[in-house]
Amino acid sequence: MENILKKICKDKRIFIEKEKKKKSINFLIKNTSKKKAVNDFKKAFDKNLKKGKIPVISEIKKKSPSQGKINKFFNPIKIAKKYQKNGATCLSILTDEKYFDGSLNHLKKVRKITRLPILRKDFIVDNYQIIESKYSGVDCILLIMAALEKNQAKELETTAREYGLNVLLEVHNNKELEQALELKSKFIGINNRNLKTLKVNINNTKKLIKHIPKNKYVISESGIKSIDDMINLWSYGIKGFLIGETLLKNQSKLKDFLNVKTN
């Protein structure tokens, strides 16, 4: 049986070929700056850490394959403003259309109303998406190691760095982590969700962080349900969290989740 991630990436490649016909890669190359992204993820994290606050990348998404529809009255601008007002460090915006009801247009709209650093959360498998990301105002891209061959991940990271983008390398197991550590990015995201089965276990962060050098910015992703979860995982030496569903379902508690102290 084909695993979920494989199916998503297969569909993504078909989608990209259609996008290339609408807006050519030559057009993007001509019209995209290679200057460093203005809103730097590392600076945003360091600023929070200096203040004694745990950095949180707050996610904007309409639905997911594991949870179905998360937000019935989905308004990305409204959500972004709420996150910013309550202390988000950075934003993550789902742009996958088929499986998450996302859109690059959601990201472009949010870019116009905030200077918070923005992560494009998508299944990046082609250089086209990276140049398109920079053209659209993205500051950081996600590379999912489970979806990429070793050489492909290296090539995509090189293109991202060439265009001044930060890169978050997402891993779920030791093999993916070893490959990520051969790359240059400072940001390693440990996904507590197995993208092949969609099962979640937050102990995955505790298991993998032991093998990551201290100079990396380790981010725990998926399955963070409470402030107790955050404090517990923080004690293992991570540098921040990427949280989506919990924030979207607990809008009245945003200030609490986005202002947890480091000690």
C-alpha positions as CSV (number, residue, x, y, z in Angstrom):
1,M,0.0,0.0,0.0
2,E,1.3,3.4,-0.9
3,N,2.2,5.5,2.1
4,I,0.5,8.9,2.6
5,L,3.7,11.0,2.2
6,K,4.6,9.2,-1.1
7,K,1.1,9.9,-2.5
8,I,1.2,13.6,-1.5
9,C,4.6,14.1,-3.1
10,K,3.5,12.3,-6.3
11,D,0.5,14.7,-6.5
12,K,2.7,17.7,-5.7
13,R,4.9,17.0,-8.7
14,I,1.9,17.0,-11.0
15,F,0.7,20.2,-9.4
16,I,4.1,22.0,-9.9
17,E,4.2,21.1,-13.6
18,K,0.8,22.9,-14.0
19,E,2.1,25.9,-12.0
20,K,5.1,26.2,-14.3
21,K,2.8,26.7,-17.2
22,K,1.0,29.5,-15.5
23,K,4.2,31.3,-14.3
24,S,7.5,30.1,-15.8
25,I,10.6,29.5,-13.8
26,N,12.4,32.1,-16.0
27,F,9.9,34.7,-15.0
28,L,10.5,33.9,-11.3
29,I,14.3,34.0,-11.7
30,K,14.2,37.4,-13.4
31,N,11.9,38.9,-10.8
32,T,13.2,37.4,-7.6
33,S,15.8,39.0,-5.3
34,K,18.7,36.9,-3.9
35,K,19.1,39.2,-1.0
36,K,18.9,37.7,2.5
37,A,15.3,37.4,3.7
38,V,14.5,40.6,5.8
39,N,12.7,38.7,8.6
40,D,15.4,36.3,9.9
41,F,14.2,33.3,11.8
42,K,17.4,33.0,13.9
43,K,17.2,36.7,14.9
44,A,13.5,36.2,15.9
45,F,14.4,33.1,18.0
46,D,17.4,34.8,19.6
47,K,15.3,37.9,20.5
48,N,12.7,35.7,22.3
49,L,15.4,33.6,24.1
50,K,17.1,36.7,25.3
51,K,13.8,37.8,26.9
52,G,13.5,34.5,28.6
53,K,10.5,33.4,26.4
54,I,10.2,30.1,24.6
55,P,10.0,30.7,20.8
56,V,6.8,29.5,19.1
57,I,6.2,29.2,15.3
58,S,2.4,29.6,15.2
59,E,0.7,27.7,12.4
60,I,-2.1,28.8,10.1
61,K,-4.0,26.0,8.4
62,K,-7.5,25.1,7.5
63,K,-7.4,21.3,7.6
64,S,-5.1,18.4,7.7
65,P,-5.2,14.7,6.6
66,S,-5.1,13.6,10.2
67,Q,-7.6,16.0,11.8
68,G,-9.9,17.0,8.9
69,K,-11.3,20.5,9.0
70,I,-9.7,22.4,11.9
71,N,-11.2,25.9,11.5
72,K,-14.7,26.2,10.2
73,F,-14.5,30.0,9.8
74,F,-11.0,30.2,8.3
75,N,-9.6,33.7,8.0
76,P,-5.7,33.6,7.6
77,I,-5.4,37.4,8.1
78,K,-7.5,37.4,11.3
79,I,-5.5,34.4,12.7
80,A,-2.1,36.0,11.8
81,K,-3.1,39.3,13.6
82,K,-4.2,37.3,16.7
83,Y,-1.0,35.4,16.7
84,Q,1.1,38.6,16.4
85,K,-0.9,40.4,19.0
86,N,-0.4,37.6,21.5
87,G,3.3,37.1,21.1
88,A,4.1,34.6,18.3
89,T,7.8,34.5,17.3
90,C,7.2,33.4,13.7
91,L,4.3,32.2,11.5
92,S,3.9,29.0,9.6
93,I,1.4,29.0,6.7
94,L,0.2,25.8,5.0
95,T,0.2,26.3,1.2
96,D,-0.6,22.8,0.0
97,E,-4.0,22.9,-1.8
98,K,-5.0,19.3,-2.2
99,Y,-4.5,17.9,1.3
100,F,-4.6,21.0,3.5
101,D,-6.9,23.4,1.7
102,G,-3.9,25.8,1.8
103,S,-2.9,28.4,-0.8
104,L,0.1,30.5,-1.6
105,N,-2.4,33.4,-1.8
106,H,-3.1,32.9,2.0
107,L,0.6,33.5,2.6
108,K,0.8,36.5,0.3
109,K,-2.2,38.2,2.1
110,V,-0.6,37.6,5.5
111,R,2.8,38.9,4.3
112,K,1.1,42.3,3.6
113,I,0.0,42.7,7.2
114,T,2.9,41.4,9.3
115,R,6.7,41.6,9.5
116,L,6.9,38.4,11.5
117,P,9.1,35.8,9.8
118,I,7.0,33.4,7.7
119,L,7.7,29.7,7.1
120,R,6.1,28.2,4.0
121,K,4.8,24.8,5.1
122,D,4.5,22.6,2.1
123,F,6.0,19.6,0.4
124,I,9.0,21.1,-1.3
125,V,10.3,18.8,-4.0
126,D,11.4,21.2,-6.8
127,N,13.6,24.3,-7.1
128,Y,10.7,26.1,-8.7
129,Q,8.9,26.1,-5.3
130,I,11.8,27.7,-3.6
131,I,12.2,30.6,-6.0
132,E,8.4,31.0,-6.0
133,S,8.6,31.1,-2.2
134,K,11.1,34.0,-2.2
135,Y,9.1,35.8,-4.9
136,S,6.0,35.5,-2.6
137,G,7.6,37.0,0.5
138,V,8.6,33.8,2.3
139,D,11.5,33.9,4.9
140,C,12.0,30.2,5.5
141,I,11.1,27.0,3.7
142,L,10.5,23.5,5.1
143,L,12.4,20.5,3.7
144,I,10.9,17.2,4.8
145,M,13.8,14.7,4.9
146,A,11.4,11.8,4.6
147,A,10.2,13.1,1.3
148,L,13.6,13.7,-0.3
149,E,16.7,11.7,-1.4
150,K,19.9,12.9,0.2
151,N,21.2,14.6,-2.9
152,Q,17.9,16.2,-3.6
153,A,17.7,17.7,-0.1
154,K,21.2,19.1,-0.6
155,E,20.3,20.7,-3.9
156,L,17.1,22.3,-2.6
157,E,18.9,23.6,0.5
158,T,21.6,25.1,-1.7
159,T,19.0,26.9,-3.9
160,A,17.2,28.2,-0.7
161,R,20.5,29.6,0.7
162,E,21.3,31.1,-2.7
163,Y,18.0,33.0,-2.5
164,G,18.6,34.2,1.1
165,L,16.1,31.9,2.7
166,N,16.3,30.1,6.1
167,V,15.7,26.4,5.9
168,L,14.0,24.2,8.5
169,L,15.0,20.6,8.0
170,E,12.3,18.2,9.3
171,V,13.2,14.8,10.6
172,H,11.3,11.9,12.2
173,N,14.0,9.2,12.7
174,N,17.7,8.6,13.1
175,K,18.4,8.1,9.4
176,E,16.7,11.3,8.4
177,L,18.5,13.1,11.2
178,E,21.9,11.9,10.1
179,Q,21.2,13.2,6.6
180,A,20.0,16.5,7.9
181,L,23.1,17.0,10.0
182,E,25.2,16.7,6.8
183,L,23.5,19.8,5.5
184,K,24.2,23.4,6.5
185,S,20.9,24.7,8.1
186,K,20.9,25.6,11.8
187,F,17.3,24.7,12.1
188,I,16.3,21.1,12.8
189,G,12.6,20.3,13.3
190,I,11.8,17.0,15.0
191,N,8.3,15.9,13.8
192,N,6.6,13.9,16.5
193,R,4.2,12.7,13.8
194,N,5.2,9.8,11.5
195,L,4.2,11.2,8.1
196,K,3.9,7.7,6.6
197,T,1.3,6.6,9.2
198,L,0.2,10.0,10.8
199,K,0.7,8.5,14.3
200,V,2.0,11.0,17.0
201,N,4.4,10.4,19.9
202,I,6.0,13.5,21.5
203,N,8.7,11.2,23.1
204,N,10.2,11.3,19.6
205,T,11.7,14.7,20.4
206,K,13.3,13.3,23.6
207,K,14.8,10.4,21.7
208,L,16.3,12.3,18.8
209,I,17.6,15.4,20.5
210,K,20.3,13.4,22.2
211,H,22.1,13.1,18.8
212,I,21.9,16.7,17.8
213,P,24.8,19.2,18.4
214,K,24.1,22.0,20.8
215,N,24.7,24.7,18.2
216,K,21.5,23.7,16.3
217,Y,18.1,25.3,16.8
218,V,15.9,22.2,17.5
219,I,12.2,22.7,17.1
220,S,9.6,20.2,18.3
221,E,6.7,19.8,15.9
222,S,3.3,18.1,16.2
223,G,1.4,16.7,19.2
224,I,2.0,19.6,21.6
225,K,-1.3,19.8,23.5
226,S,-0.5,21.7,26.6
227,I,1.8,24.1,28.3
228,D,3.0,21.2,30.4
229,D,4.1,19.4,27.2
230,M,6.1,22.5,26.3
231,I,7.8,22.8,29.7
232,N,8.5,19.1,29.7
233,L,10.1,19.1,26.2
234,W,11.9,22.4,26.9
235,S,13.9,20.7,29.7
236,Y,15.5,18.4,27.1
237,G,17.3,21.3,25.4
238,I,15.0,22.2,22.4
239,K,15.0,25.8,21.2
240,G,11.3,26.2,20.3
241,F,8.0,24.7,19.0
242,L,5.9,24.7,15.9
243,I,2.3,24.5,17.1
244,G,-0.8,24.5,14.9
245,E,-4.0,22.6,15.9
246,T,-3.7,23.3,19.6
247,L,-3.4,27.1,19.0
248,L,-6.2,27.1,16.4
249,K,-8.5,25.2,18.8
250,N,-7.6,27.3,21.9
251,Q,-7.7,30.9,20.6
252,S,-8.7,32.2,24.0
253,K,-5.5,30.8,25.5
254,L,-3.1,32.1,22.9
255,K,-1.3,34.6,25.3
256,D,-0.6,31.7,27.7
257,F,0.8,29.4,25.0
258,L,2.9,32.1,23.3
259,N,4.5,33.5,26.4
260,V,5.9,30.5,28.3
261,K,9.0,31.4,30.2
262,T,12.3,29.5,29.6
263,N,12.7,29.0,33.4
